[in-house]
Amino acid sequence: MESEQSRGCMPTVDPHAADRTKVTASLVREVRSLLRRVDKLASAVRAADDITTTRLTAEARRAVEQLVHQLTHLQQTQQRRAREAIRRRRFPPR
């Protein structure tokens, strides 16, 4: 029986892993957009000159930054695992 390698076909990828990677990529885009909106809000709040609102806006920005960091890390991990899975399928251990 011929293998995928010998037929010249691309190795198959786990569709569920691909879906998770796409969802994570979408979340990263959304949270980065949210960070830009929080930055605009922070600029407007500074003009209002209210200490409590400024503090809360800064806390919100820090939380969104943490979310960007976490999701970016998750995305990189998923991409690395996908590359490793493809590499294992292309070059199986002998």
Wavefront OBJ file of the C-alpha trace (Angstrom):
o trace
v 0.000 0.000 0.000
v 1.360 3.415 -0.942
v 1.924 6.032 1.703
v 0.993 9.699 1.359
v 4.678 10.477 0.943
v 5.176 8.151 -1.973
v 2.058 9.457 -3.761
v 3.290 13.035 -3.379
v 0.254 14.094 -1.342
v 0.392 16.654 1.388
v 0.088 15.137 4.834
v -3.274 15.535 6.474
v -3.666 17.863 9.424
v -5.964 17.331 12.378
v -9.061 19.395 11.444
v -9.904 20.080 15.084
v -6.429 21.476 15.726
v -6.735 23.635 12.617
v -10.103 24.932 13.849
v -8.637 25.791 17.256
v -5.751 27.594 15.595
v -8.156 29.647 13.486
v -10.280 30.503 16.516
v -7.208 31.587 18.451
v -5.985 33.713 15.540
v -9.379 35.395 15.401
v -9.293 36.037 19.148
v -5.824 37.579 18.874
v -7.062 39.971 16.175
v -10.115 40.892 18.254
v -8.187 41.493 21.464
v -5.614 43.639 19.651
v -8.484 45.680 18.251
v -9.874 45.964 21.773
v -6.497 47.204 22.990
v -6.536 49.956 20.370
v -10.034 50.964 21.495
v -8.954 51.017 25.147
v -6.042 53.273 24.171
v -8.485 55.696 22.507
v -10.687 55.564 25.590
v -7.699 56.267 27.832
v -6.874 59.367 25.801
v -10.429 60.642 26.170
v -10.483 59.867 29.892
v -7.261 61.791 30.487
v -8.994 64.851 29.084
v -11.825 64.373 31.615
v -9.280 64.730 34.442
v -10.949 62.219 36.792
v -8.508 60.176 38.868
v -10.827 57.214 39.485
v -11.782 56.864 35.833
v -8.149 57.192 34.769
v -7.141 54.458 37.233
v -9.901 52.124 36.061
v -8.986 52.713 32.437
v -5.344 51.889 33.216
v -6.438 48.667 34.933
v -8.570 47.751 31.917
v -5.609 48.373 29.607
v -3.340 46.162 31.729
v -5.945 43.389 31.679
v -6.293 43.590 27.900
v -2.490 43.618 27.509
v -2.316 40.420 29.583
v -4.977 38.882 27.385
v -3.026 39.832 24.248
v 0.091 38.254 25.741
v -1.718 35.065 26.773
v -3.503 34.584 23.458
v -0.359 35.332 21.463
v 1.513 32.728 23.505
v -1.304 30.215 22.932
v -1.277 30.957 19.205
v 2.484 30.438 18.967
v 2.210 27.171 20.889
v -0.533 25.910 18.577
v 1.456 26.902 15.489
v 4.569 25.162 16.810
v 2.594 21.983 17.531
v 1.061 22.068 14.049
v 4.490 22.433 12.441
v 5.840 19.571 14.549
v 2.887 17.352 13.627
v 3.431 18.044 9.929
v 7.150 17.363 10.302
v 6.422 14.047 12.071
v 4.088 12.998 9.272
v 6.548 13.975 6.551
v 9.569 12.414 8.215
v 8.355 9.556 10.433
v 10.938 7.993 12.750
v 12.516 4.896 11.298
l 1 2 3 4 5 6 7 8 9 10 11 12 13 14 15 16 17 18 19 20 21 22 23 24 25 26 27 28 29 30 31 32 33 34 35 36 37 38 39 40 41 42 43 44 45 46 47 48 49 50 51 52 53 54 55 56 57 58 59 60 61 62 63 64 65 66 67 68 69 70 71 72 73 74 75 76 77 78 79 80 81 82 83 84 85 86 87 88 89 90 91 92 93 94
